[in-house]
Amino acid sequence: MKVKAILVAGGHGSRLYPFTKITQKTLLPIYDRPVIDYALGTIRRAGIKNITIISNQFIGQIAKHVGSGLAGEQIHYVLEETPEGVAKALNLARPHNEACRLLVYFSDNITTIELAEHVEKFTKHDSNPGCLLLSRDEEQPQAFGVAKFDADGKIVDIVEKPENPPSNVAIGGIYLFDEQFWSLVDECQIEYDGNFSITDVNRKYVEKGQAELLNIGKETWVDCGTPESLLAASLMAKDGKLNPNPFK
């Protein structure tokens, strides 16, 4: 089954103010290329040709930069007029992404890991492969969704931004979901009266025993949501550790 991508590029970018007063945060530079080029590079190198980009009032800036995409691609732009949470934003992209498997990519997360192998496995898997969640060990994981494990090391829950983390395994903003994704979104919509996060959807997969963690090990990701992290990412890009190019 085909894998499509949803690139979530909304939010006010308040931690990057005043730079984001007139510029979409994904168009701020990492060294000599905008943030969004690195996210798109990861998606494109994974072999995904159908990409939906969700953004705010600055979506026109993104559309001007990305355009109609590369040869053979389908790029869809979806306007999130009013920020009402991740779940509602994803639902705006739903008409372009039914009956498929999904890479959901939050554009702040720039990573050194390559996803082509994992996307290919998801594409070829006959039955529901569940979800694959990027994770890494963090000394201070309180800013993330954090995995909870049983005595056998099996993931049994995900706790969002806990004061007392149940482990040091943080889950990043890059996910692969099977075709159950939208039905689980609908379940969360009813259960949480519309007020839910992507972590709640992930927890549904955990409850079904269909969530797998992909620990990135020596690879990394950078949350480019602050001036300090943009600088760190820029230094990595300058050293050739981050790749914005669509081809390997």
PAVO-24964 format. One record per residue (C-alpha): residue in one letter; residue number from 1; x, z, y negated. Coordinates in Angstrom, 2 decimals, m for minus. Layout:
% residues N
   type   seq      east        up     north
      A   NUM         X         Z         Y
...
//
This chain:
% residues 248
   type   seq      east        up     north
      M     1      0.00      0.00      0.00
      K     2      1.26     m0.94     m3.46
      V     3      2.78      1.73     m5.71
      K     4      1.95      1.54     m9.41
      A     5      3.32      3.71    m12.21
      I     6      1.69      5.76    m14.95
      L     7      4.12      6.65    m17.73
      V     8      2.75      9.57    m19.74
      A     9      4.15      9.32    m23.27
      G    10      1.67     11.39    m25.26
      G    11      2.00     14.71    m27.02
      H    12      2.90     15.49    m30.61
      G    13      6.60     16.05    m29.99
      S    14      6.34     19.27    m32.02
      R    15      9.73     20.52    m30.82
      L    16     11.28     17.37    m32.32
      Y    17      9.55     17.62    m35.70
      P    18     10.14     16.22    m38.37
      F    19     11.58     13.23    m36.45
      T    20      8.23     12.73    m34.71
      K    21      6.22     12.80    m37.94
      I    22      6.30      9.00    m38.12
      T    23      7.94      8.01    m34.82
      Q    24      6.68      8.27    m31.24
      K    25      8.98     10.73    m29.49
      T    26      9.87      8.31    m26.69
      L    27     11.33      5.95    m29.29
      L    28     13.87      8.50    m30.48
      P    29     17.39      7.53    m29.42
      I    30     19.40      8.64    m26.44
      Y    31     22.81      7.34    m27.51
      D    32     22.10      3.64    m28.23
      R    33     18.69      3.18    m26.53
      P    34     15.29      4.87    m26.98
      V    35     14.11      7.52    m24.52
      I    36     11.44      5.25    m23.05
      D    37     14.03      2.68    m21.91
      Y    38     15.58      5.24    m19.56
      A    39     12.19      6.17    m18.08
      L    40     11.24      2.51    m17.67
      G    41     14.65      1.78    m16.19
      T    42     14.07      4.33    m13.43
      I    43     10.59      2.93    m12.74
      R    44     11.76     m0.69    m12.71
      R    45     14.79     m0.06    m10.50
      A    46     12.34      1.47     m8.01
      G    47     10.71     m1.95     m7.73
      I    48      7.43     m1.09     m9.49
      K    49      5.87     m4.00    m11.38
      N    50      2.56     m2.54    m12.55
      I    51      3.01      0.10    m15.27
      T    52      0.41      1.88    m17.40
      I    53      1.70      3.60    m20.53
      I    54     m0.42      6.38    m22.07
      S    55      0.35      7.44    m25.62
      N    56     m1.03      8.72    m28.90
      Q    57     m1.61      7.15    m32.31
      F    58      1.91      5.69    m32.21
      I    59      1.20      3.60    m29.11
      G    60      1.54      0.48    m31.25
      Q    61      5.20      1.34    m31.77
      I    62      5.71      1.51    m28.01
      A    63      3.81     m1.75    m27.47
      K    64      5.97     m3.47    m30.08
      H    65      9.11     m2.27    m28.30
      V    66      8.08     m2.83    m24.67
      G    67      5.81     m5.83    m25.24
      S    68      4.35     m7.52    m22.19
      G    69      7.25     m6.37    m20.04
      L    70      9.66     m8.31    m17.89
      A    71      8.86    m11.41    m15.85
      G    72      6.36    m10.58    m13.10
      E    73      5.32     m7.26    m14.62
      Q    74      1.89     m6.04    m15.69
      I    75      2.01     m3.58    m18.57
      H    76     m1.16     m1.75    m19.62
      Y    77     m1.41      0.35    m22.77
      V    78     m3.88      3.23    m22.97
      L    79     m4.59      5.13    m26.19
      E    80     m5.10      8.88    m26.00
      E    81     m6.97      9.38    m29.26
      T    82     m7.18     13.17    m29.03
      P    83     m4.79     15.28    m26.92
      E    84     m7.01     17.10    m24.41
      G    85     m4.57     17.84    m21.63
      V    86     m2.74     15.90    m18.98
      A    87     m5.70     15.54    m16.64
      K    88     m7.88     13.79    m19.20
      A    89     m4.96     11.61    m20.25
      L    90     m4.41     10.48    m16.66
      N    91     m8.10      9.69    m16.26
      L    92     m7.80      7.25    m19.16
      A    93     m5.35      5.27    m17.02
      R    94     m7.57      5.38    m13.95
      P    95     m9.24      1.95    m14.35
      H    96     m5.84      0.29    m13.96
      N    97     m4.73      2.45    m11.04
      E    98     m7.46      2.74     m8.41
      A    99     m6.88      2.07     m4.70
      C   100     m3.10      2.37     m4.88
      R   101     m0.32      4.89     m4.61
      L   102      1.17      6.23     m7.81
      L   103      4.40      7.21     m9.47
      V   104      3.38      9.55    m12.29
      Y   105      6.27      9.88    m14.71
      F   106      6.31     12.17    m17.75
      S   107      8.49     10.30    m20.19
      D   108     10.45     13.32    m21.44
      N   109     12.16     13.54    m18.05
      I   110     15.23     11.35    m17.86
      T   111     16.89     11.47    m14.46
      T   112     19.99     10.24    m12.70
      I   113     18.23      9.94     m9.34
      E   114     17.17      6.53     m8.00
      L   115     13.66      6.31     m6.56
      A   116     13.69      2.90     m4.85
      E   117     14.11      4.31     m1.33
      H   118     11.29      6.80     m1.78
      V   119      8.92      4.27     m3.36
      E   120      9.61      1.86     m0.51
      K   121      8.75      4.56      2.06
      F   122      5.53      5.31      0.20
      T   123      4.67      1.61      0.11
      K   124      5.19      1.13      3.84
      H   125      3.60      4.38      5.05
      D   126      0.45      3.60      7.06
      S   127     m1.47      6.85      6.66
      N   128     m1.67      9.19      3.69
      P   129      1.91     10.26      2.89
      G   130      0.72     13.04      0.54
      C   131      2.88     13.71     m2.48
      L   132      6.59     13.86     m3.20
      L   133      7.68     16.23     m5.98
      L   134     11.10     16.11     m7.59
      S   135     12.70     19.54     m7.67
      R   136     15.98     21.25     m8.39
      D   137     17.49     24.72     m8.36
      E   138     17.27     26.43    m11.76
      E   139     18.79     29.75    m12.77
      Q   140     15.96     30.26    m15.28
      P   141     12.95     28.28    m13.99
      Q   142     10.30     29.98    m16.16
      A   143      9.67     26.81    m18.19
      F   144      8.65     24.82    m15.10
      G   145      6.23     24.78    m12.24
      V   146      8.00     26.87     m9.59
      A   147      7.68     26.52     m5.82
      K   148      6.71     29.48     m3.66
      F   149      7.84     29.48     m0.03
      D   150      6.88     31.38      3.11
      A   151      9.34     33.09      5.45
      D   152     10.00     29.78      7.21
      G   153     10.89     27.98      3.98
      K   154      7.63     26.02      3.81
      I   155      6.12     25.49      0.36
      V   156      2.85     27.44      0.10
      D   157      2.11     27.37     m3.62
      I   158      3.27     26.23     m7.05
      V   159      3.16     28.68     m9.96
      E   160      3.11     27.19    m13.44
      K   161      5.62     28.70    m15.92
      P   162      5.72     32.15    m14.30
      E   163      7.19     35.22    m15.99
      N   164      8.43     36.35    m12.57
      P   165      9.33     33.19    m10.64
      P   166      8.76     33.33     m6.86
      S   167     11.89     31.19     m6.37
      N   168     14.50     29.25     m8.33
      V   169     13.11     25.86     m7.26
      A   170     11.74     24.12    m10.35
      I   171      9.48     21.07    m10.14
      G   172     10.05     18.31    m12.67
      G   173      7.73     15.81    m14.29
      I   174      8.18     12.94    m11.84
      Y   175      5.80     12.66     m8.86
      L   176      4.79     10.24     m6.12
      F   177      1.14     10.49     m5.03
      D   178     m0.82      8.77     m2.28
      E   179     m4.30      7.29     m2.56
      Q   180     m5.93     10.75     m2.36
      F   181     m4.75     11.49     m5.89
      W   182     m7.91     10.58     m7.80
      S   183    m10.24     12.38     m5.40
      L   184     m8.12     15.52     m5.82
      V   185     m8.22     15.06     m9.59
      D   186    m12.03     14.96     m9.27
      E   187    m11.97     18.17     m7.21
      C   188     m9.90     19.89     m9.90
      Q   189    m12.23     18.55    m12.57
      I   190    m15.14     20.39    m10.94
      E   191    m13.21     23.49     m9.90
      Y   192    m11.54     24.10    m13.27
      D   193    m14.31     22.65    m15.47
      G   194    m11.96     19.99    m16.78
      N   195     m9.25     22.43    m17.87
      F   196     m6.48     21.81    m15.38
      S   197     m2.92     20.57    m15.18
      I   198     m0.92     18.28    m12.92
      T   199      0.30     21.45    m11.15
      D   200     m3.26     22.15    m10.02
      V   201     m3.42     18.70     m8.42
      N   202     m0.05     19.34     m6.76
      R   203     m1.40     22.61     m5.40
      K   204     m4.24     20.71     m3.73
      Y   205     m1.63     18.72     m1.81
      V   206      0.19     21.96     m0.95
      E   207     m3.05     23.45      0.42
      K   208     m3.48     20.36      2.62
      G   209      0.09     20.70      3.87
      Q   210      0.91     17.29      2.38
      A   211      3.40     18.19     m0.35
      E   212      7.08     17.45      0.11
      L   213      9.86     18.51     m2.24
      L   214     12.70     16.14     m3.04
      N   215     15.56     18.36     m4.19
      I   216     17.74     16.17     m6.36
      G   217     20.87     18.11     m5.40
      K   218     23.88     16.91     m7.39
      E   219     21.68     14.59     m9.43
      T   220     19.86     15.91    m12.48
      W   221     17.10     15.40    m14.99
      V   222     17.02     16.18    m18.69
      D   223     13.84     17.24    m20.48
      C   224     14.34     15.35    m23.75
      G   225     11.89     17.46    m25.73
      T   226     14.28     19.18    m28.13
      P   227     17.10     18.02    m30.43
      E   228     19.57     19.89    m28.22
      S   229     18.42     18.15    m25.04
      L   230     18.43     14.75    m26.77
      L   231     22.04     15.38    m27.73
      A   232     22.91     16.43    m24.17
      A   233     21.24     13.29    m22.81
      S   234     23.05     11.14    m25.38
      L   235     26.40     12.50    m24.26
      M   236     25.46     11.76    m20.64
      A   237     24.41      8.23    m21.57
      K   238     27.63      7.69    m23.52
      D   239     29.55      8.68    m20.38
      G   240     27.52      6.22    m18.28
      K   241     25.63      8.92    m16.36
      L   242     22.17      7.72    m17.48
      N   243     21.00      4.17    m16.92
      P   244     18.39      2.44    m19.12
      N   245     18.75     m0.93    m17.42
      P   246     15.96     m2.39    m15.25
      F   247     18.35     m3.55    m12.54
      K   248     20.96     m1.72    m10.50
//
